[in-house]
């Protein structure tokens, strides 16, 4: 299993290559083999970040760093990716890039991915299946077109929302918090 955390500290100096090589730890002996080096280079190419290989991870943007974490997890050659909010702290462009990369890799490598994500629009656009949960209980599960409904969004998030389609893509527009027990709307 390859794990991609929501965030990690950059604390120590390391090149991108070395950070991805750390993902090979389950396969390493005392030294990195030629196979380990090849796998790191292959993974950097897969994520289109080979130009960053010798850069210090402390000098990367948030989007670049997230791609490095994905590469590190993929270097393990996992059957399953577990992702915790992989688009947190990323701008819109990098959110779309990261989600597209994950979807492409899952398809190309034939692996599974389980992702915790709060952005319903990204979930609806990139997921094959969605599970909406509230208080550790499943509220709804199924395909992206049937799970993020107005009623489910209201039950899970306490928010009124419009659920629409444009260019064949589902998108959600949050409108306002739901009034609860006499509270004023939006209070």
N, C-alpha and C positions, 0 to 999 in steps of 0.2 A: 504494500500500500504506500502510495506517495502522498504526503500531507503538505498542503500549502496553507500556511497560517494567514490570519487576517492582517497581521502586521508583525514585524520582527525588528529588533534594534539593529542598527548598522555597526554598533560598537567597535568591532575589531577590523583592522585593515586586511583586505583580501582582494585579489583580482576576481573578476567575474568567472574566469576559468576555474580558479581554485574553489570558489563558492559552489559552482556546479559539480565539481569533482567531489565535494563533500557528500553529494547525493549518492555517490558510488560506494560509500562506506560499507554497506552490506556485502559488497563484492570484493573489497580490497583486502589484500594481505598486508604485509609490512610496507609494500610500495605499490604505487599505481602501475598497472600493467599497460601494455600497448592497447589492449581491448578497452580499458578504462578511459584512456586518452581519446581513442576513436569514438567512444560513446559520448563523451563530453562534447567533442567537436561536432558530432552528428546532431546532438541535442541543441547546441548553439545555432547550428544552421537551420534546424527545424523551426526554431522560434525567431529566426532572422535577426539574431543578436551577435553573430560571430565577430562583427566589427568592435564589439565591446569587450572581447575576451581578456584583454590585458588592462582594462580600466579598473580602478579601485571601486568597489561597490559603494563606498561612501560618497562618490562623486556622481552617482546616477540619479536620474529623476525617479519619481514614484512609479511611473509606468514601466520604465526600464528595469527597476528593481523587482517589480512584480513578475516580469518576464523571467528574470534570473531565478526567482523562487520556483516558478513553474518548471524551468529547465532543471533545477536541482532535483525536484520531485520526479521528473521524467527520466533523469539519468539513473534512477534506481531500477528502471524497467518494471514499473508496477503493473498489476492487473487492474488496480483501482486507484483513482485519484480522489482524495478527500479534500475539499476546498472550503475554507471558512471566509466568507465575504471577500472573494478574490478581486473585487473591483472597488473596495473601500479606499477612500482617499485618492481616487483617480479622476481625472477630468473625463468628459464625455468621449473624446476620441480614444483615449487609452482604455476606457471601459469597453467600448465596442471592439477594439483590437484584442484585448485579453479574452473576452468572451468568444470571439471568432476563432482565436488560436485554440482555446480549449475544445470547442466544438469540432474543429478540424482534426485535432490530435486524437480525440476520442474515436472519430470515424476512421482515420488513417491507421491508427495503432490497434483498433479493436479492443479498447479498454473501456471501463466504466468510470463514470465520475458522479460523485455525490457532492452537492454544493449547498451550503447554507448561504442564502442571499435574501436581502430585504427589498431589493429593487424589483418590483413586480413586472415592470416593463422589460427588463433584461431577462428575467426568468421566463416570461411568456414568449419572448423572441428566440431564446437559445435552448431552452430545456425540451427534452422529449416527454418528460413527465414532471408534474409538480405535486408536492404535498404541502398544503397549508396547515400550519399548526397554531394552536393557542393553548397556553398553560400546559405544555407537554402532551397535548391531545391532538390527534389528527382531526381537522375540521372537514377537509376535502382532499381527495387525491384523484389524479387522472391526467388527461392531456392538457396542454397549455390553453386550449380554446375553451375548456369547460370548468376549470378550477377557479381562476381569478374573476369571480362574478361580483356584482354589486353587493349581494347579500353576504357572500363569504368575506369580502373586504370589510364590510361593516362589522361582522362578527369577530374577525381576527384583529383588526386594527382600530375599530371604533371610529371609522371615517366613512363619510359619504363619498362615492366616487362614480365617475362615468367610465364605462368600459366600452370602447369603440374599436372599429377597424378602419385602417387606412392603408392602401396599397397592399392588401392582404395580410397586414400585420396587426395584431391586437395591441392596443395601448390603453393605459389606465391614466385617468386624470383625477387626482385627489381633489375634492371640493371643499370639505369642511369637516371638523370633528362632529360626531353624533352627540346630540344633547343627552345628558344622563342625569336623572334624578333632579330635574328642575334647574340644572346648571345652565348658565347662558351659553349660547353657541359661541365657540371659539375661546371661552374663558379658561 
